[in-house]
Amino acid sequence: MLASQVRFRGRDYGDPGRRIDLRALARRPSLVLFAALGTVELLRLIVDPRPVDLVVIALVALLGLAAVREREEVAGLEGTRRTEAESFARILRGLARSVSPDAIVAAIVEELGSGTGADHVAVVRRRPDAHQLEAILSPTRPGAPTSRTTLPLAELEDPAIDDALSALAVAAARGRRLTAVPIEPDPDGDPQLVPLGIAADRLGARSGLATDAALGPAGREAGDDLRSAAAHPGVFDAGHQAAFDAGRRTTAVAALPLRVRRSTATQATPIREGAEQRIANRIAARLRDVYGLSNLVAAPLRVDGKVEGAIVLSRRTGGPWPSSAHRILAAAAVEASAALARVYSLREAEARATTDALTGLPNRRYFDEYLGLLARRRRAEDRVGVLMIDIDRFKKLNDTFGHAVGDHVLRDVAQAIARAVREDDVPARFGGEEFAVLLKNPSPEIALEVGERVRRAVGSLDLRKLGVPGVSVSVGVAVAQSPEVALDIVIDEADRALYRAKRAGRDRVVAA
């Protein structure tokens, strides 16, 4: 029996604990042929020794050894690929059973660790309900706790374009005049597509970098230029320090030694070859800084054609990662992306079913389901309050200004209510021009205060752009002091208080 591990071109193949089965070797035709030739030459050497027989025996032995080595390398590669396939199959089975983003993360962590030899597996993803990235770092060591942190959403921007826009903003802050111009085709120029084109509309989100940092009149003027340039449907020509037209007006100023795509303004788009991997690598670098990780490799997570995060592997040992680890990671990232897209689609469908399309607030269905959940989980010390809110004389407003204006007013009122209530309160559109707010653990005084904040917030809306002088709301307030009081009774009490507010002259808050 012989050890089966083979080292070839600096890599180890096979399992050092596995042994070669000599009977299996004997069943291989090529090895049987080499053995027969070797036996014949050995007999000839014994019967009639000649120098040429020694050479033939040596060649047969070398060729036989090479055949054995080649077969073992193939077997080792087959074993490696088989292990990859088994790891990937287990990842797929785990993902198929996953019904939440957290379950998807759990499904891939263990198999990625065992299949790639990673010490840590980090999954960074954009949460659909948040304006940030969530990073979950999971050690592959059994029993070790996971760690969570958040990263800025800007990590999902292409670093190449991000650097270019930042440099342009810095140039503006230093007082350089920047003006966007369309880049027309140049028949005498180089027709080759160039490394980067920066669309002017991409500067809209970056203009604050210039104006906030601007110092003095020159900086403010440059910031204004940058703002106006952000709306221009052109491209910044980053290939020249300055270009002037016949009137000596600046038509293009460069902040970076880059060139742009030679095309019309409508065709000018950023060239983002390799952007997905650059984003994944930047996320990995941020995790390295946060957690002190080493020897990282990353693959992007894509949802609906956009990078929404990354899977990052880390290990303490140095040296390059084996190609099998890269293949398993890439395949896991593709399948995890598909699983996340599936889960997010289901959640979006559920959200659409429970969200009022006009105002963006939760709808009556969500409000009723939330009340049912709250009723089942109420504790003895829990208080629940309800505001019932109705826009005063809304039918007359609709008849006077039209339904389009009425819809706009409904949206503005909904936003005012959402801003006025506390963070844990739940506002909803109850139906028509009526809204409801579920108050968590309020005293009667706090409930009245929140109702008054809502009334003032709606009354201060500036609707003159719609031709509407203003609107007001009437608010009914009710609070259940103990869990023995059913929530539907609290809603009825708030509703009766609302109608008392209407009869008392509107634009007021009345407690049950």
C-alpha positions as CSV (number, residue, x, y, z in Angstrom):
1,M,0.0,0.0,0.0
2,L,1.3,3.5,-0.9
3,A,0.3,7.0,0.2
4,S,-1.8,8.6,-2.5
5,Q,-0.9,12.3,-2.0
6,V,0.8,13.8,-5.0
7,R,2.5,17.1,-5.2
8,F,2.5,18.7,-8.7
9,R,3.5,22.2,-9.6
10,G,3.5,23.3,-6.0
11,R,0.1,21.9,-5.2
12,D,-1.0,18.9,-3.2
13,Y,-3.7,16.7,-4.6
14,G,-5.4,13.7,-3.1
15,D,-5.8,12.7,0.5
16,P,-2.6,11.9,2.5
17,G,-4.6,9.4,4.6
18,R,-5.9,7.5,1.5
19,R,-3.9,4.5,0.2
20,I,-3.4,3.1,-3.2
21,D,-5.1,-0.2,-3.8
22,L,-2.6,-2.3,-5.7
23,R,-5.3,-4.7,-7.0
24,A,-7.0,-1.7,-8.5
25,L,-3.7,-0.7,-10.2
26,A,-3.4,-4.2,-11.6
27,R,-6.8,-3.8,-13.3
28,R,-5.5,-0.8,-15.3
29,P,-4.5,-1.9,-18.9
30,S,-1.7,0.6,-19.3
31,L,-0.1,-0.4,-16.0
32,V,-0.5,-4.2,-16.9
33,L,1.3,-3.5,-20.2
34,F,4.2,-1.7,-18.5
35,A,4.5,-4.5,-16.0
36,A,4.5,-7.2,-18.8
37,L,7.2,-5.3,-20.7
38,G,9.2,-4.9,-17.6
39,T,9.0,-8.6,-16.8
40,V,10.0,-9.6,-20.3
41,E,13.0,-7.3,-20.3
42,L,14.0,-8.5,-16.8
43,L,13.9,-12.2,-18.0
44,R,16.0,-11.3,-21.0
45,L,18.4,-9.5,-18.8
46,I,18.7,-12.6,-16.6
47,V,19.0,-15.1,-19.6
48,D,21.1,-13.0,-21.9
49,P,22.3,-9.8,-20.3
50,R,23.0,-6.9,-22.7
51,P,23.5,-3.2,-22.0
52,V,20.5,-2.2,-24.2
53,D,18.2,-4.3,-21.9
54,L,19.3,-2.1,-18.9
55,V,18.3,1.0,-20.9
56,V,14.9,-0.5,-21.9
57,I,14.2,-1.6,-18.3
58,A,15.0,1.9,-17.0
59,L,12.7,3.5,-19.6
60,V,9.9,1.1,-18.9
61,A,10.2,1.8,-15.1
62,L,10.2,5.5,-15.7
63,L,7.2,5.4,-18.0
64,G,5.3,3.1,-15.6
65,L,6.1,5.5,-12.7
66,A,4.9,8.5,-14.8
67,A,1.7,6.6,-15.6
68,V,1.1,5.9,-11.9
69,R,1.8,9.5,-11.0
70,E,-0.5,10.8,-13.8
71,R,-3.3,8.5,-12.7
72,E,-3.0,9.6,-9.1
73,E,-3.0,13.3,-10.2
74,V,-6.2,12.7,-12.1
75,A,-7.7,10.8,-9.2
76,G,-6.8,13.7,-6.9
77,L,-8.3,16.3,-9.1
78,E,-11.5,14.1,-9.4
79,G,-11.6,13.8,-5.6
80,T,-11.2,17.6,-5.3
81,R,-14.0,18.3,-7.8
82,R,-16.2,15.7,-6.1
83,T,-15.7,17.4,-2.8
84,E,-16.5,20.8,-4.3
85,A,-19.7,19.3,-5.8
86,E,-20.8,17.8,-2.5
87,S,-20.2,21.1,-0.7
88,F,-22.1,23.0,-3.3
89,A,-24.9,20.5,-3.2
90,R,-25.2,20.9,0.6
91,I,-25.2,24.7,0.1
92,L,-28.0,24.4,-2.4
93,R,-30.1,22.2,-0.1
94,G,-29.7,24.7,2.7
95,L,-30.6,27.6,0.5
96,A,-33.7,25.8,-0.9
97,R,-35.0,25.6,2.7
98,S,-34.2,29.2,3.6
99,V,-37.2,31.5,4.0
100,S,-35.4,34.6,5.4
101,P,-32.1,36.4,4.8
102,D,-30.7,35.2,8.2
103,A,-31.5,31.6,7.3
104,I,-29.7,32.1,4.0
105,V,-26.6,33.4,5.8
106,A,-26.7,30.4,8.2
107,A,-27.1,28.0,5.3
108,I,-23.9,29.0,3.6
109,V,-21.6,29.7,6.5
110,E,-20.8,26.2,7.7
111,E,-20.3,24.7,4.2
112,L,-18.2,27.6,3.0
113,G,-16.0,27.1,6.0
114,S,-15.5,23.4,5.6
115,G,-15.3,23.5,1.8
116,T,-12.8,26.4,1.5
117,G,-10.7,26.1,4.7
118,A,-11.8,29.6,5.8
119,D,-11.5,30.6,9.5
120,H,-14.3,33.3,9.2
121,V,-17.2,33.8,6.8
122,A,-18.7,37.2,6.5
123,V,-21.9,38.0,4.7
124,V,-22.5,41.7,4.0
125,R,-25.9,42.6,2.5
126,R,-28.1,45.6,2.1
127,R,-31.3,45.3,4.1
128,P,-34.3,46.4,2.0
129,D,-35.8,48.1,5.0
130,A,-32.7,50.1,6.0
131,H,-30.3,52.6,4.5
132,Q,-27.2,50.7,5.5
133,L,-25.3,47.5,5.0
134,E,-25.5,44.7,7.6
135,A,-22.4,42.6,8.1
136,I,-22.5,39.2,9.9
137,L,-19.1,37.7,10.7
138,S,-19.3,34.0,11.6
139,P,-16.3,32.0,12.8
140,T,-16.2,28.5,11.4
141,R,-15.1,27.1,14.7
142,P,-18.0,25.3,16.4
143,G,-19.6,27.2,19.3
144,A,-17.9,30.5,18.4
145,P,-20.3,33.5,18.5
146,T,-21.2,35.6,15.5
147,S,-20.7,39.3,15.3
148,R,-22.8,41.9,13.6
149,T,-22.0,45.5,12.5
150,T,-23.3,48.0,10.0
151,L,-21.4,49.6,7.1
152,P,-22.4,52.7,5.1
153,L,-24.4,52.2,2.0
154,A,-21.7,54.1,0.0
155,E,-19.6,50.9,0.1
156,L,-21.8,49.7,-2.8
157,E,-20.6,52.4,-5.1
158,D,-17.9,51.6,-7.7
159,P,-14.6,52.8,-6.1
160,A,-13.4,54.0,-9.5
161,I,-16.3,56.3,-10.1
162,D,-16.5,57.2,-6.4
163,D,-12.8,58.4,-6.5
164,A,-13.4,60.4,-9.7
165,L,-16.5,62.2,-8.3
166,S,-14.8,62.9,-5.0
167,A,-11.8,64.5,-6.9
168,L,-14.2,66.6,-9.0
169,A,-15.9,67.8,-5.8
170,V,-12.6,68.6,-4.2
171,A,-11.6,70.6,-7.3
172,A,-14.8,72.6,-7.1
173,A,-14.3,73.3,-3.4
174,R,-10.9,74.7,-4.2
175,G,-12.5,77.2,-6.5
176,R,-12.1,75.6,-9.9
177,R,-14.9,76.3,-12.3
178,L,-16.5,73.1,-13.6
179,T,-18.9,73.1,-16.5
180,A,-20.4,70.0,-18.0
181,V,-20.4,69.8,-21.8
182,P,-21.5,67.1,-24.3
183,I,-18.6,65.2,-25.8
184,E,-19.1,65.1,-29.5
185,P,-17.4,62.4,-31.7
186,D,-14.0,63.5,-32.9
187,P,-13.3,62.0,-36.4
188,D,-9.6,62.7,-36.0
189,G,-9.4,61.3,-32.5
190,D,-8.7,57.9,-31.1
191,P,-11.9,55.8,-31.7
192,Q,-11.0,53.4,-28.9
193,L,-13.3,53.3,-25.9
194,V,-11.5,54.9,-23.0
195,P,-11.2,53.8,-19.4
196,L,-13.9,56.0,-17.7
197,G,-16.7,58.3,-18.5
198,I,-18.4,60.2,-15.7
199,A,-22.0,61.0,-16.3
200,A,-22.9,64.5,-15.1
201,D,-26.1,63.3,-13.4
202,R,-24.0,61.2,-11.1
203,L,-22.7,64.3,-9.5
204,G,-26.1,65.2,-8.0
205,A,-25.5,63.2,-4.8
206,R,-21.9,64.5,-4.5
207,S,-22.5,68.2,-4.9
208,G,-22.7,68.6,-1.1
209,L,-19.1,67.5,-0.8
210,A,-18.1,70.6,-2.7
211,T,-20.5,73.2,-1.3
212,D,-20.2,72.1,2.3
213,A,-16.4,72.2,2.2
214,A,-16.2,75.4,0.1
215,L,-14.4,78.3,1.6
216,G,-15.0,81.9,0.6
217,P,-16.8,83.3,-2.5
218,A,-14.7,81.3,-5.0
219,G,-15.5,78.1,-3.3
220,R,-19.2,78.9,-3.1
221,E,-19.3,79.9,-6.7
222,A,-17.6,76.7,-7.7
223,G,-20.1,74.8,-5.7
224,D,-22.9,76.5,-7.5
225,D,-21.3,75.5,-10.8
226,L,-21.1,71.9,-9.6
227,R,-24.8,71.9,-8.7
228,S,-25.8,73.3,-12.1
229,A,-23.4,70.9,-13.8
230,A,-25.0,68.0,-12.0
231,A,-28.3,68.6,-13.9
232,H,-26.5,68.9,-17.3
233,P,-27.0,65.9,-19.6
234,G,-23.4,65.7,-20.5
235,V,-20.1,64.4,-19.4
236,F,-17.2,65.9,-17.6
237,D,-14.2,65.9,-19.9
238,A,-11.4,64.8,-17.6
239,G,-8.8,64.7,-20.3
240,H,-7.7,68.3,-20.3
241,Q,-6.7,70.8,-17.7
242,A,-8.9,73.4,-19.3
243,A,-10.6,74.1,-22.7
244,F,-12.0,77.4,-23.8
245,D,-14.4,78.3,-26.6
246,A,-14.1,81.4,-28.7
247,G,-15.6,83.5,-26.0
248,R,-12.9,82.4,-23.5
249,R,-15.5,80.8,-21.3
250,T,-14.4,77.6,-19.5
251,T,-16.2,74.7,-21.2
252,A,-14.4,71.8,-19.4
253,V,-12.0,71.5,-16.5
254,A,-10.4,68.2,-15.4
255,A,-9.9,67.1,-11.8
256,L,-8.4,63.7,-12.8
257,P,-6.0,62.5,-15.5
258,L,-8.8,60.5,-17.1
259,R,-10.2,60.3,-20.6
260,V,-13.8,59.9,-21.6
261,R,-15.7,57.8,-24.0
262,R,-15.9,59.5,-27.4
263,S,-19.7,59.6,-27.9
264,T,-22.7,61.9,-27.8
265,A,-24.0,63.1,-24.5
266,T,-27.0,60.7,-24.6
267,Q,-24.7,57.8,-25.1
268,A,-22.1,58.8,-22.5
269,T,-22.3,56.3,-19.6
270,P,-19.7,55.2,-17.0
271,I,-17.6,52.3,-18.1
272,R,-17.7,49.9,-15.2
273,E,-15.8,46.9,-16.2
274,G,-14.9,44.9,-13.1
275,A,-16.9,47.2,-10.9
276,E,-18.7,44.3,-9.1
277,Q,-15.5,42.7,-7.9
278,R,-14.1,46.1,-7.0
279,I,-17.1,46.7,-4.8
280,A,-16.7,43.3,-3.2
281,N,-13.0,43.9,-2.6
282,R,-13.7,47.3,-1.0
283,I,-16.3,45.7,1.4
284,A,-13.6,43.1,2.3
285,A,-11.1,45.8,3.0
286,R,-13.6,47.6,5.3
287,L,-14.2,44.3,7.2
288,R,-10.4,43.8,7.5
289,D,-10.2,47.2,9.2
290,V,-13.2,46.6,11.5
291,Y,-12.3,43.1,12.6
292,G,-8.6,42.8,12.0
293,L,-9.1,40.0,9.5
294,S,-6.3,38.7,7.2
295,N,-5.9,36.9,3.8
296,L,-9.3,37.9,2.5
297,V,-11.1,36.8,-0.7
298,A,-14.5,38.1,-1.7
299,A,-17.4,37.6,-4.2
300,P,-20.2,40.1,-4.9
301,L,-23.9,39.4,-4.1
302,R,-26.1,40.5,-6.9
303,V,-29.8,41.2,-6.7
304,D,-31.8,42.3,-9.7
305,G,-28.5,43.1,-11.6
306,K,-27.1,45.3,-8.8
307,V,-24.4,44.6,-6.2
308,E,-26.2,44.4,-2.9
309,G,-23.4,43.1,-0.8
310,A,-20.6,40.5,-0.7
311,I,-19.5,37.2,0.8
312,V,-16.0,37.5,2.3
313,L,-13.8,34.6,3.5
314,S,-10.8,35.0,5.8
315,R,-8.1,32.8,7.1
316,R,-5.1,33.2,9.4
317,T,-2.7,31.3,7.2
318,G,-0.9,33.1,4.4
319,G,-0.5,32.2,0.8
320,P,-2.9,32.2,-2.1
321,W,-6.3,30.6,-1.8
322,P,-6.7,27.3,-3.8
323,S,-8.7,27.5,-7.0
324,S,-11.3,25.2,-5.5
325,A,-12.0,27.8,-2.7
326,H,-12.6,30.5,-5.4
327,R,-14.9,28.2,-7.3
328,I,-17.0,27.3,-4.2
329,L,-17.2,30.9,-3.1
330,A,-18.2,32.2,-6.6
331,A,-20.9,29.5,-6.9
332,A,-22.2,30.1,-3.4
333,A,-22.4,33.9,-4.1
334,V,-24.5,33.2,-7.2
335,E,-26.9,30.9,-5.5
336,A,-27.1,33.1,-2.3
337,S,-27.9,36.1,-4.6
338,A,-30.7,34.2,-6.2
339,A,-32.0,33.1,-2.8
340,L,-31.9,36.6,-1.4
341,A,-33.7,37.9,-4.5
342,R,-36.4,35.3,-4.0
343,V,-36.8,36.2,-0.3
344,Y,-36.8,40.0,-1.0
345,S,-39.4,39.6,-3.7
346,L,-41.7,37.7,-1.4
347,R,-41.2,40.4,1.3
348,E,-41.8,43.2,-1.2
349,A,-45.0,41.5,-2.3
350,E,-46.1,41.2,1.3
351,A,-45.2,44.8,1.9
352,R,-47.2,45.9,-1.1
353,A,-50.2,44.0,0.2
354,T,-50.0,45.8,3.5
355,T,-49.0,49.3,2.3
356,D,-51.3,52.0,1.1
357,A,-50.1,52.8,-2.5
358,L,-51.0,56.5,-2.3
359,T,-49.6,57.6,1.0
360,G,-46.9,54.9,1.6
361,L,-48.3,54.3,5.1
362,P,-49.4,50.9,6.4
363,N,-53.0,50.2,5.2
364,R,-56.1,48.9,7.1
365,R,-55.1,45.3,6.6
366,Y,-51.7,45.8,8.2
367,F,-53.2,47.9,11.1
368,D,-55.7,45.1,11.9
369,E,-53.1,42.4,11.7
370,Y,-50.8,44.3,14.0
371,L,-53.6,44.8,16.4
372,G,-54.3,41.1,16.4
373,L,-50.6,40.3,17.1
374,L,-50.5,42.9,19.9
375,A,-53.6,41.5,21.5
376,R,-52.1,38.1,21.7
377,R,-48.8,39.4,23.2
378,R,-50.0,42.1,25.6
379,R,-48.6,42.0,29.1
380,A,-50.2,43.1,32.3
381,E,-48.2,46.4,32.4
382,D,-48.8,47.3,28.7
383,R,-50.8,50.3,27.8
384,V,-52.2,50.8,24.3
385,G,-53.6,54.1,22.9
386,V,-55.3,54.9,19.6
387,L,-55.6,58.1,17.6
388,M,-58.4,58.4,15.1
389,I,-57.7,61.3,12.6
390,D,-59.9,62.7,10.0
391,I,-59.2,65.5,7.5
392,D,-61.7,68.3,7.9
393,R,-64.0,69.1,5.0
394,F,-62.0,66.9,2.6
395,K,-65.0,66.2,0.3
396,K,-65.4,69.9,-0.3
397,L,-61.6,70.2,-1.0
398,N,-61.9,67.3,-3.5
399,D,-64.9,68.9,-5.2
400,T,-63.3,72.3,-5.4
401,F,-59.7,71.5,-6.5
402,G,-60.1,68.0,-8.0
403,H,-59.0,64.6,-7.1
404,A,-55.4,65.1,-8.2
405,V,-55.0,67.9,-5.6
406,G,-56.9,65.8,-3.1
407,D,-54.4,62.9,-3.6
408,H,-51.5,65.3,-3.1
409,V,-53.1,66.6,0.1
410,L,-53.5,63.0,1.4
411,R,-49.9,62.3,0.8
412,D,-48.7,65.5,2.6
413,V,-51.0,64.9,5.5
414,A,-49.8,61.3,5.8
415,Q,-46.2,62.4,5.9
416,A,-47.0,65.1,8.5
417,I,-48.6,62.4,10.7
418,A,-45.7,60.1,10.3
419,R,-43.3,62.9,11.3
420,A,-45.3,63.9,14.3
421,V,-45.8,60.6,16.1
422,R,-43.2,58.9,18.2
423,E,-40.7,56.4,16.7
424,D,-42.5,53.3,18.2
425,D,-46.0,54.4,17.2
426,V,-47.7,52.9,14.1
427,P,-49.5,55.3,11.8
428,A,-51.8,53.9,9.1
429,R,-54.3,55.0,6.5
430,F,-57.6,53.7,7.9
431,G,-59.6,54.5,4.8
432,G,-60.5,57.5,2.6
433,E,-59.4,60.7,4.4
434,E,-59.2,58.9,7.8
435,F,-56.0,57.8,9.5
436,A,-55.2,55.9,12.7
437,V,-52.2,55.8,14.9
438,L,-51.5,53.0,17.4
439,L,-49.7,54.4,20.4
440,K,-47.4,52.1,22.4
441,N,-47.4,52.4,26.2
442,P,-48.8,56.0,26.4
443,S,-50.2,57.7,29.5
444,P,-53.5,59.6,28.8
445,E,-51.4,62.8,28.9
446,I,-48.8,61.6,26.4
447,A,-51.6,60.3,24.1
448,L,-53.2,63.8,24.1
449,E,-49.8,65.4,23.5
450,V,-49.1,63.2,20.4
451,G,-52.6,64.0,19.1
452,E,-51.9,67.7,19.5
453,R,-48.6,67.3,17.7
454,V,-50.4,65.7,14.8
455,R,-53.0,68.4,14.6
456,R,-50.3,71.2,14.6
457,A,-48.1,69.4,12.1
458,V,-51.0,69.1,9.6
459,G,-52.1,72.6,10.2
460,S,-48.7,74.0,9.4
461,L,-48.5,72.3,6.0
462,D,-47.8,74.8,3.2
463,L,-50.2,73.8,0.4
464,R,-50.1,77.1,-1.5
465,K,-48.4,75.5,-4.4
466,L,-51.5,73.5,-4.9
467,G,-53.8,76.5,-4.6
468,V,-55.1,75.2,-1.3
469,P,-54.9,77.7,1.6
470,G,-54.5,74.9,4.2
471,V,-56.1,71.9,5.9
472,S,-56.9,70.8,9.4
473,V,-57.6,67.6,11.1
474,S,-59.8,66.4,14.0
475,V,-58.4,63.9,16.4
476,G,-60.0,61.4,18.8
477,V,-57.9,59.9,21.5
478,A,-58.4,56.7,23.6
479,V,-56.1,54.8,25.9
480,A,-56.6,51.3,27.4
481,Q,-55.1,51.3,30.9
482,S,-55.1,47.5,31.3
483,P,-55.0,44.4,29.0
484,E,-58.5,43.5,30.1
485,V,-59.8,46.3,27.7
486,A,-60.2,44.8,24.2
487,L,-58.4,46.8,21.5
488,D,-61.5,47.0,19.3
489,I,-63.2,48.8,22.2
490,V,-60.3,51.3,22.4
491,I,-60.7,52.0,18.6
492,D,-64.5,52.5,19.0
493,E,-63.8,54.9,21.9
494,A,-61.3,56.9,19.8
495,D,-63.7,57.0,16.9
496,R,-66.5,58.4,19.1
497,A,-64.1,61.0,20.4
498,L,-63.2,61.9,16.8
499,Y,-66.8,62.6,16.0
500,R,-67.2,64.7,19.1
501,A,-64.3,66.8,17.9
502,K,-66.1,67.2,14.6
503,R,-69.3,68.3,16.2
504,A,-67.4,70.7,18.5
505,G,-66.1,72.7,15.5
506,R,-63.2,70.5,14.0
507,D,-59.5,71.2,14.1
508,R,-59.2,70.0,17.7
509,V,-58.1,67.0,19.8
510,V,-60.7,65.3,22.0
511,A,-60.1,62.5,24.5
512,A,-62.5,59.6,25.1
